[in-house]
Amino acid sequence: MRVKDGYLKRDDIVTLPGDVENQKTMGGVLITLEAPTKPMVRESIEAGRYKTKLYHNPDYSRCA
C-alpha cells in the first residue's frame, strides 16, 4: 500500500505492479486525495486481476 500527497504522476501507478510482484502479494493499493488520470486507470487495468475465494466477489484488480 502507498499513500501519496501532493502531485501524483503516472509513474506512481506504473511502479505499483512491480512492487506487488517483488513483495509476492496478491495486490496493491495506491491511496491519494486526487482523482486518477486516464493513463493511471489504464495502467491499473493492465496490471491484471486476481481471484480469491475469501470474499463475495472473487475477481479483483491487482492494482487499484
DSSP file (Angstrom, degrees, kcal/mol; ACC not computed):
  #  RESIDUE AA STRUCTURE BP1 BP2  ACC     N-H-->O    O-->H-N    N-H-->O    O-->H-N    TCO  KAPPA ALPHA  PHI   PSI    X-CA   Y-CA   Z-CA
    1    1 A M              0   0    0      0, 0.0     2,-0.4     0, 0.0    29,-0.2   0.000 360.0 360.0 360.0 140.9    0.0    0.0    0.0
    2    2 A R  E     -a   30   0A   0     27,-2.6    29,-3.4     2,-0.0     2,-0.5  -0.968 360.0-158.2-127.6 146.1    1.2    3.5   -0.8
    3    3 A V  E     -a   31   0A   0     -2,-0.4     2,-0.4    27,-0.2    29,-0.2  -0.995  15.6-171.6-123.1 126.3   -0.1    6.8    0.4
    4    4 A K  E     -a   32   0A   0     27,-2.7    29,-0.5    -2,-0.5     2,-0.3  -0.933   8.2-175.8-120.2 140.2    0.7    9.9   -1.7
    5    5 A D        +     0   0    0     -2,-0.4     2,-0.1    27,-0.1    -2,-0.0  -0.889  56.3  17.3-123.4 163.1    0.1   13.6   -1.1
    6    6 A G  S    S+     0   0    0     -2,-0.3     2,-0.2     2,-0.0    27,-0.2  -0.442 114.1   8.7  77.9-153.4    0.8   16.4   -3.4
    7    7 A Y        -     0   0    0     -2,-0.1     2,-0.4     1,-0.0    -2,-0.1  -0.430  67.9-156.0 -69.6 128.5    1.3   16.0   -7.1
    8    8 A L        -     0   0    0     -2,-0.2     2,-0.3    -4,-0.1    -2,-0.0  -0.878  12.1-170.9-105.8 135.2    0.5   12.5   -8.4
    9    9 A K    >>  -     0   0    0     -2,-0.4     3,-1.7     1,-0.1     4,-0.6  -0.833  37.8-104.9-126.4 165.7    2.1   11.2  -11.6
   10   10 A R  H >> S+     0   0    0     -2,-0.3     4,-2.1     1,-0.3     3,-1.4   0.844 114.7  65.1 -56.4 -37.8    1.7    8.2  -13.8
   11   11 A D  H 3> S+     0   0    0      1,-0.3     4,-2.0     2,-0.2    -1,-0.3   0.770  89.4  68.2 -59.3 -25.6    4.9    6.6  -12.6
   12   12 A D  H <4 S+     0   0    0     -3,-1.7    -1,-0.3     1,-0.2     4,-0.2   0.857 111.2  32.0 -63.5 -34.1    3.3    6.3   -9.1
   13   13 A I  H << S+     0   0    0     -3,-1.4     3,-0.5    -4,-0.6    -2,-0.2   0.761 112.3  63.7 -92.0 -28.3    0.9    3.7  -10.5
   14   14 A V  H  X S+     0   0    0     -4,-2.1     4,-0.5     1,-0.2    -2,-0.2   0.883 105.3  46.0 -62.5 -38.2    3.3    2.2  -13.1
   15   15 A T  H  X S+     0   0    0     -4,-2.0     4,-2.0     1,-0.2    -1,-0.2   0.657  93.9  81.0 -80.0 -14.6    5.7    1.0  -10.4
   16   16 A L  H  > S+     0   0    0     -3,-0.5     4,-2.4     1,-0.2    -1,-0.2   0.917  88.1  51.5 -61.8 -46.2    2.9   -0.5   -8.2
   17   17 A P  H  > S+     0   0    0      0, 0.0     4,-2.3     0, 0.0    -1,-0.2   0.896 110.4  50.7 -58.9 -37.4    2.6   -3.8  -10.2
   18   18 A G  H  X S+     0   0    0     -4,-0.5     4,-2.8     2,-0.2    -2,-0.2   0.892 109.4  50.3 -64.3 -39.2    6.4   -4.3   -9.9
   19   19 A D  H  X S+     0   0    0     -4,-2.0     4,-2.2     2,-0.2    -1,-0.2   0.893 108.8  52.3 -64.1 -39.6    6.2   -3.7   -6.2
   20   20 A V  H  X>S+     0   0    0     -4,-2.4     5,-2.0     2,-0.2     4,-0.6   0.929 112.6  45.1 -61.4 -45.8    3.3   -6.2   -5.9
   21   21 A E  H ><5S+     0   0    0     -4,-2.3     3,-0.8     1,-0.2    -2,-0.2   0.926 112.5  50.7 -64.3 -45.5    5.5   -8.8   -7.8
   22   22 A N  H 3<5S+     0   0    0     -4,-2.8    -1,-0.2     1,-0.3    -2,-0.2   0.865 114.8  42.8 -62.4 -36.7    8.6   -8.1   -5.7
   23   23 A Q  H 3<5S-     0   0    0     -4,-2.2    -1,-0.3    -5,-0.2    -2,-0.2   0.511 106.0-130.1 -87.4  -5.2    6.7   -8.4   -2.4
   24   24 A K  T <<5 +     0   0    0     -3,-0.8     2,-0.2    -4,-0.6    -3,-0.2   0.905  56.4 146.0  55.8  46.3    4.8  -11.5   -3.7
   25   25 A T      < -     0   0    0     -5,-2.0    -1,-0.2    -6,-0.1     3,-0.1  -0.661  60.3-119.6-106.8 166.6    1.4  -10.1   -2.7
   26   26 A M  S    S-     0   0    0     -2,-0.2     2,-0.3     1,-0.2    -1,-0.1   0.788  85.7 -18.7 -75.9 -27.8   -1.9  -10.6   -4.3
   27   27 A G        -     0   0    0     -7,-0.1     2,-0.3     2,-0.0    36,-0.2  -0.981  55.9-130.6-167.5 173.7   -2.4   -6.9   -5.0
   28   28 A G  B     -b   63   0B   0     34,-3.0    36,-2.1    -2,-0.3     2,-0.4  -0.949  10.6-150.1-138.0 157.8   -1.5   -3.3   -4.2
   29   29 A V        -     0   0    0     -2,-0.3   -27,-2.6    35,-0.2     2,-0.6  -0.994   0.8-160.1-132.6 133.9   -3.3   -0.1   -3.3
   30   30 A L  E     -a    2   0A   0     -2,-0.4     2,-0.5   -29,-0.2   -27,-0.2  -0.968  14.0-160.1-112.1 118.4   -2.4    3.5   -4.0
   31   31 A I  E     +a    3   0A   0    -29,-3.4   -27,-2.7    -2,-0.6     2,-0.3  -0.865  22.7 154.2-103.2 128.7   -4.2    5.9   -1.8
   32   32 A T  E     -a    4   0A   0     -2,-0.5   -27,-0.1   -29,-0.2    -2,-0.0  -0.971  48.6-133.3-147.8 159.5   -4.4    9.6   -2.9
   33   33 A L  S    S+     0   0    0    -29,-0.5     2,-0.3    -2,-0.3   -28,-0.1   0.571  87.1  80.5 -88.4 -11.3   -6.6   12.6   -2.5
   34   34 A E  S    S-     0   0    0    -28,-0.1    -2,-0.1     1,-0.1     3,-0.1  -0.668  88.3-107.4 -97.1 151.0   -6.5   13.3   -6.2
   35   35 A A        -     0   0    0     -2,-0.3     2,-0.1     1,-0.1    -2,-0.1  -0.495  42.7-105.7 -71.1 143.7   -8.6   11.6   -8.9
   36   36 A P        -     0   0    0      0, 0.0     2,-0.1     0, 0.0    -1,-0.1  -0.407  31.6-124.3 -70.1 147.7   -6.7    9.2  -11.1
   37   37 A T     >  -     0   0    0     -2,-0.1     4,-2.2     1,-0.1     5,-0.2  -0.393  28.3-102.6 -82.1 167.5   -5.9   10.2  -14.6
   38   38 A K  H  > S+     0   0    0      1,-0.2     4,-2.4     2,-0.2     5,-0.2   0.911 123.0  51.5 -59.9 -43.7   -6.9    8.2  -17.6
   39   39 A P  H  > S+     0   0    0      0, 0.0     4,-2.3     0, 0.0    -1,-0.2   0.874 109.1  51.6 -61.6 -33.9   -3.3    6.8  -18.1
   40   40 A M  H  > S+     0   0    0      2,-0.2     4,-2.0     1,-0.2    -2,-0.2   0.910 109.8  48.4 -67.6 -41.4   -3.3    5.8  -14.4
   41   41 A V  H  X S+     0   0    0     -4,-2.2     4,-2.2     2,-0.2    -1,-0.2   0.915 111.0  51.5 -63.0 -42.3   -6.6    3.9  -14.8
   42   42 A R  H  X S+     0   0    0     -4,-2.4     4,-2.6     1,-0.2    -2,-0.2   0.915 108.7  50.5 -61.0 -44.4   -5.3    2.2  -17.9
   43   43 A E  H  X S+     0   0    0     -4,-2.3     4,-1.0     1,-0.2    -1,-0.2   0.890 109.4  51.9 -60.9 -39.7   -2.1    1.1  -16.0
   44   44 A S  H  < S+     0   0    0     -4,-2.0    19,-0.5     2,-0.2     3,-0.4   0.911 111.0  46.9 -63.7 -42.7   -4.3   -0.3  -13.2
   45   45 A I  H >< S+     0   0    0     -4,-2.2     3,-1.5     1,-0.2    -2,-0.2   0.912 110.1  53.0 -65.0 -42.9   -6.4   -2.3  -15.7
   46   46 A E  H 3< S+     0   0    0     -4,-2.6    -1,-0.2     1,-0.3    -2,-0.2   0.690  91.9  75.1 -68.4 -17.9   -3.3   -3.6  -17.5
   47   47 A A  T 3< S-     0   0    0     -4,-1.0    -1,-0.3    -3,-0.4    -2,-0.2   0.690 101.2-134.5 -67.7 -17.0   -1.9   -4.9  -14.2
   48   48 A G    <   -     0   0    0     -3,-1.5    14,-2.5    -4,-0.3    15,-0.5  -0.403  14.3 -83.5  96.4-172.1   -4.4   -7.7  -14.4
   49   49 A R  E     -C   61   0C   0     12,-0.3     2,-0.3    13,-0.1    12,-0.2  -0.873  25.6-149.8-133.1 161.5   -6.7   -9.3  -11.9
   50   50 A Y  E     -C   60   0C   0     10,-2.7    10,-2.8    -2,-0.3     2,-0.4  -0.961  11.8-137.2-133.5 156.1   -6.6  -11.9   -9.2
   51   51 A K  E     +C   59   0C   0     -2,-0.3     2,-0.3     8,-0.2     8,-0.2  -0.873  20.4 176.2-115.0 144.7   -9.2  -14.3   -7.9
   52   52 A T        -     0   0    0      6,-1.5     3,-0.2    -2,-0.4    -2,-0.0  -0.986  29.2-151.6-143.4 152.0   -9.9  -15.3   -4.3
   53   53 A K  S    S+     0   0    0     -2,-0.3    -1,-0.0     1,-0.1    -2,-0.0   0.334  83.5  83.9-100.5   4.0  -12.5  -17.5   -2.6
   54   54 A L  S    S+     0   0    0      3,-0.1     2,-0.2     4,-0.1    -1,-0.1   0.759  90.0  40.1 -81.2 -25.2  -12.4  -15.4    0.6
   55   55 A Y  S    S-     0   0    0     -3,-0.2    -3,-0.1     2,-0.1     0, 0.0  -0.666  88.3-102.4-122.6 174.0  -14.9  -12.7   -0.4
   56   56 A H  S    S+     0   0    0     -2,-0.2    -1,-0.1     1,-0.2    -4,-0.0   0.892 112.6  52.1 -65.3 -41.7  -18.2  -12.4   -2.3
   57   57 A N  S    S-     0   0    0      1,-0.1    -1,-0.2    -6,-0.0    -2,-0.1  -0.858  70.5-168.6 -98.1 107.4  -16.6  -11.1   -5.5
   58   58 A P        +     0   0    0      0, 0.0    -6,-1.5     0, 0.0     2,-0.5   0.443  66.0  73.0 -78.9   3.2  -13.8  -13.5   -6.4
   59   59 A D  E     +C   51   0C   0     -8,-0.2     2,-0.3   -10,-0.0    -8,-0.2  -0.952  59.1 165.6-126.1 114.5  -12.3  -11.2   -9.1
   60   60 A Y  E     -C   50   0C   0    -10,-2.8   -10,-2.7    -2,-0.5     2,-0.2  -0.898  41.1-103.0-127.6 153.0  -10.3   -8.1   -8.1
   61   61 A S  E     -C   49   0C   0     -2,-0.3   -12,-0.3   -12,-0.2     3,-0.2  -0.524  25.7-139.7 -68.1 138.8   -7.9   -5.7   -9.8
   62   62 A R  S    S+     0   0    0    -14,-2.5   -34,-3.0   -18,-0.3     2,-0.5   0.830  91.8  31.4 -71.5 -30.9   -4.3   -6.4   -8.8
   63   63 A C  B      b   28   0B   0    -19,-0.5    -1,-0.2   -15,-0.5   -34,-0.2  -0.975 360.0 360.0-131.7 119.4   -3.5   -2.7   -8.5
   64   64 A A              0   0    0    -36,-2.1   -35,-0.2    -2,-0.5    -1,-0.1   0.355 360.0 360.0-129.9 360.0   -6.2   -0.2   -7.5
